[in-house]
């Protein structure tokens, strides 16, 4: 049974359609890791322009989906992040390894490398059927008061 269903994500993220890029969170271990999923359908808003004859999910949106998964991890780990916006601070060591197309299910796994006060550093890996699509080190900052 999923930990956080799609309709519950609004309690953890400020993102809404069309920019909410997670369908559900299937695992959360506070301060350690989270796993989310995104089912890629042919009706995604970005496919008509990327690319019409061969639809491919934009890499930047896969990275954003990892970041949103990390935000759910942060907001479910500490009250300091609840109800606050969490901003990207850095994306490092990002590598795209596989195209993601309609019919794929993107598994979004983030693991905490370091967490100190408002700063979160995570390793993100998005995969399809165990094959890595993108991996990156992400840094985020919880907005101040």
C-alpha positions as CSV (number, residue, x, y, z in Angstrom):
1,X,0.0,0.0,0.0
2,X,1.4,3.4,-1.0
3,X,2.6,5.7,1.8
4,X,1.3,8.9,0.2
5,X,-1.3,8.9,-2.5
6,X,-1.5,11.5,-5.3
7,X,-4.3,13.5,-3.7
8,X,-2.3,13.7,-0.4
9,X,0.8,15.2,-2.1
10,X,-0.7,18.7,-1.7
11,X,0.0,18.3,2.0
12,X,3.7,17.9,1.3
13,X,4.4,20.0,-1.9
14,X,3.2,23.4,-3.2
15,X,3.3,22.0,-6.8
16,X,0.0,21.5,-8.7
17,X,-1.0,20.3,-12.1
18,X,0.7,20.6,-14.6
19,X,3.9,20.8,-12.6
20,X,3.3,18.1,-10.0
21,X,5.5,15.4,-11.4
22,X,4.9,12.6,-8.9
23,X,1.9,10.2,-8.9
24,X,2.6,8.7,-5.5
25,X,5.2,8.1,-2.8
26,X,5.6,4.4,-2.0
27,X,8.3,4.6,0.7
28,X,9.5,7.2,3.2
29,X,12.2,6.6,5.8
30,X,12.6,10.0,7.6
31,X,16.0,11.6,7.2
32,X,17.1,8.7,5.0
33,X,15.3,8.0,1.8
34,X,12.1,8.3,-0.2
35,X,10.8,6.5,-3.3
36,X,8.1,7.9,-5.6
37,X,6.7,6.9,-8.9
38,X,5.5,8.8,-12.0
39,X,3.5,6.9,-14.6
40,X,4.4,8.3,-18.0
41,X,1.4,8.6,-20.3
42,X,1.1,9.6,-23.9
43,X,-1.1,12.5,-22.9
44,X,1.6,14.3,-20.9
45,X,1.5,18.1,-21.6
46,X,5.1,18.2,-22.7
47,X,5.0,15.5,-25.4
48,X,3.4,17.5,-28.2
49,X,6.5,19.7,-28.2
50,X,9.2,17.3,-27.1
51,X,9.3,15.6,-29.6
52,X,6.1,15.3,-31.7
53,X,7.3,12.4,-33.8
54,X,9.2,10.6,-31.0
55,X,7.9,11.6,-27.5
56,X,10.6,11.7,-24.9
57,X,10.3,13.1,-21.3
58,X,12.5,16.1,-21.0
59,X,15.5,15.4,-18.8
60,X,15.0,18.5,-16.8
61,X,11.5,17.3,-15.8
62,X,13.0,14.0,-14.6
63,X,15.4,15.9,-12.4
64,X,12.5,18.0,-11.1
65,X,10.5,14.9,-10.3
66,X,13.5,13.7,-8.2
67,X,13.6,17.1,-6.5
68,X,9.9,16.9,-5.7
69,X,10.5,13.5,-4.2
70,X,13.2,15.0,-2.1
71,X,10.9,17.7,-0.9
72,X,8.4,15.1,0.2
73,X,11.2,13.5,2.2
74,X,12.2,16.8,3.8
75,X,8.6,17.8,4.7
76,X,7.8,14.4,6.1
77,X,11.0,14.2,8.1
78,X,10.9,17.5,10.0
79,X,8.4,20.1,11.1
80,X,11.0,22.8,10.1
81,X,10.2,22.1,6.4
82,X,6.4,21.7,6.7
83,X,4.4,24.4,4.9
84,X,7.6,26.0,3.5
85,X,8.9,26.2,0.0
86,X,12.1,24.3,-0.7
87,X,14.3,25.7,-3.4
88,X,17.0,24.1,-5.6
89,X,20.4,25.3,-4.6
90,X,22.5,23.0,-6.8
91,X,22.4,20.1,-9.3
92,X,25.7,18.3,-9.6
93,X,27.0,15.2,-11.3
94,X,23.8,14.9,-13.4
95,X,23.9,12.2,-16.1
96,X,21.1,11.1,-18.4
97,X,21.4,7.5,-19.4
98,X,18.1,6.4,-20.8
99,X,15.1,7.9,-22.6
100,X,11.8,7.9,-20.8
101,X,8.8,7.4,-23.1
102,X,5.0,6.9,-22.9
103,X,4.2,3.7,-21.1
104,X,7.2,3.8,-18.8
105,X,6.9,4.1,-15.0
106,X,9.6,6.3,-13.6
107,X,10.9,5.1,-10.2
108,X,12.2,8.1,-8.2
109,X,14.6,7.3,-5.4
110,X,16.3,9.9,-3.3
111,X,18.8,9.1,-0.5
112,X,20.0,11.7,2.0
113,X,23.8,12.4,1.8
114,X,23.7,15.3,4.3
115,X,21.1,17.2,6.2
116,X,21.9,20.2,8.3
117,X,19.3,22.7,9.5
118,X,17.7,24.0,6.3
119,X,20.1,22.4,3.9
120,X,19.4,19.0,2.3
121,X,21.8,17.2,0.0
122,X,20.5,14.0,-1.7
123,X,21.5,11.5,-4.3
124,X,18.7,11.0,-6.8
125,X,18.2,8.1,-9.2
126,X,15.3,7.8,-11.6
127,X,14.9,4.5,-13.3
128,X,12.6,2.4,-15.5
129,X,12.5,-1.3,-14.9
130,X,15.8,-1.2,-12.9
131,X,17.6,0.7,-15.7
132,X,18.9,4.2,-14.7
133,X,17.4,7.0,-16.7
134,X,19.0,9.9,-14.8
135,X,21.1,10.3,-11.7
136,X,22.2,13.5,-9.9
137,X,23.3,15.0,-6.7
138,X,20.7,17.6,-5.6
139,X,21.0,20.3,-3.0
140,X,18.0,22.2,-1.7
141,X,17.3,24.8,0.9
142,X,14.2,25.2,3.0
143,X,13.0,28.8,2.7
144,X,13.4,30.9,5.9
145,X,10.6,32.5,7.8
